[in-house]
């Protein structure tokens, strides 16, 4: 009898693994210098770029000055790009790190106060740059550094180029 059961179990078709749906954007709570907000409150315009980085991520540290230079050259895009540190340290330490190590004290950076950005935004590493549609759907994910010196580095993420 055990041999028959084993045969039946092995003969059953395997079920495909179900991908876990992403958590809603509202479950990712961010804080800046003065306020806390759900990520869902920071998106909702035409499209929003969410850029995730960490102080311990060498490619992130190489990329952040270029992102800051892009924002300096294109201040009209500042409201369309949400920069988020995934570090667990407090805001003061993140701001000190940006200021002292990278001379980027003015870079508008949020910190994850609650939630899991990997689960919410479906990323597996940092840096990651995510295009979020106005309805909260993830349109595109770019793993790794973005070339912020390009004419419009966000265009591929927003589907504006081929």
N, C-alpha and C positions, 0 to 999 in steps of 0.2 A: 504494500500500500504506500509506504513512504516514497518508493521509487516512482509510482504513478503520480503522486503529488508533485514531486520534483519535476517530472516531465511536463505536467500541466503548467507549472509556474514558468518554466523555461520556454514553453511554447506560446505563452501569452504575448501579444504584441506589447512592446514597451511604450509607455505613454510619454509624449513629449513633455519636457520640463517646462513649467509655466514661468514666464518672466514675471517678476514681481513688479507691479505698476509703480511708477514713481510716486512719492508722497506729494501731497499738494504743496504749492509754494508757500501757503500760509503757515506751514509747520516749521519753516526755517525763519527763526527770529534773529534779526541783525541789530547791532547797535553802532551808532557813530558817537561823536563827541557829546551830543546833546539829547539823543532820543533813541528809542527802540522801535523797530518796525518789522512787520512780516515782509518777507521778500515779495509777496503778492501785492503789497502796498507800494512797492517801488517800481513795479512793472505796470504795463497797462496802456502805455502810449503805443505808437505804431509798432515798435519792436524795441526790446531792451537787450543790451549786451551785458552779461554777468561775467566778470573776470575773477577767478579764484586763485589765490596765491598763499604761500606760507613762508615764514621767516627761515625755516630750515631747508627750503627748496632752492638749490643753487640756480636752476634755470629761471625760477621766479625772480630771483634777485638780479639776474642779468637782464630780464625783460622789463621790470618795473620802471627803470629810467626811460626806456623808449616809450612806454605807455604814458608816462608823465609828460614827455616831450610832445607826444601826439595830442594830449589834452591841452597843453599850452598853446599849440599851433591851431587847435580846433576847439575853442571854448564852447562853441555852439553844440558840440557833441557831448559835453559833460553830463547833461541830464539823461543821456541815452546809454551811459556806461556805468554800471554799478560794480565797484571794486570791493572785493570781500576777502579779508584774511581769514583763513580757516584755523589759525592758531588758537590754542586754549589759554594762552596767557592773557592778562587783562589788557584793556585798551591802552593804558598809559605805557606799558612796555612795548606794545606794537608801535605806537606813535614815536616813542623814543628810538626804537630800532630804525624806523623809516627816516627819522631826522638825523640820527647820529651815524648810522652805517651807510645810508644811501643818499643822504642830503635831500630827502623827499618829504619833509615835514608837512608840506602843504597838500600832499596827495590825498584826495578825499577817499578814505578807506573805511569800510564797515567791518565789523568783527562778528563772527557767528556767536550769538549769545545762547541759542538753544536750537537743537535740530542737527540733522546730519546732511551736509551739502552733497555728499556722495550719493546718498539715497534719493534726495529730492531732485537733484539735477543730473543724475545718472552719470557721474564722472568717477573715474577710477584712479586719477592721479593729478598732479599739479605741475605747472599751471594748467588751468583749463579755462576756456572761454566759450560761453554758451549764449546762443541767440534764443531769446524767449519772446514768443509772439504776444500780442496785446491780450489774448485770451488766456495766457498762462501756459500754453503748450510750448514744449521745447522744439524749436525749429532746427537747430544744428548744434553740434558740440565739436569744438576743436581741442584736441589733446595736445599739450605742449605749447611752446612759446609762439606768439603771433608776431609777424613782421610789422610792427607798428610804424615803420618808416615808409610803408607802401602808401600809394595815393589815398586809398580808402581800405584800410586793413579789415574793416568789418563787412565789406561788400560780399565776400564769399560766404560768410556766415548768414547773411540776410538774404542770400539767393539773388543778389544783384548782378552777379557775373556768371559766366558759363562754367 
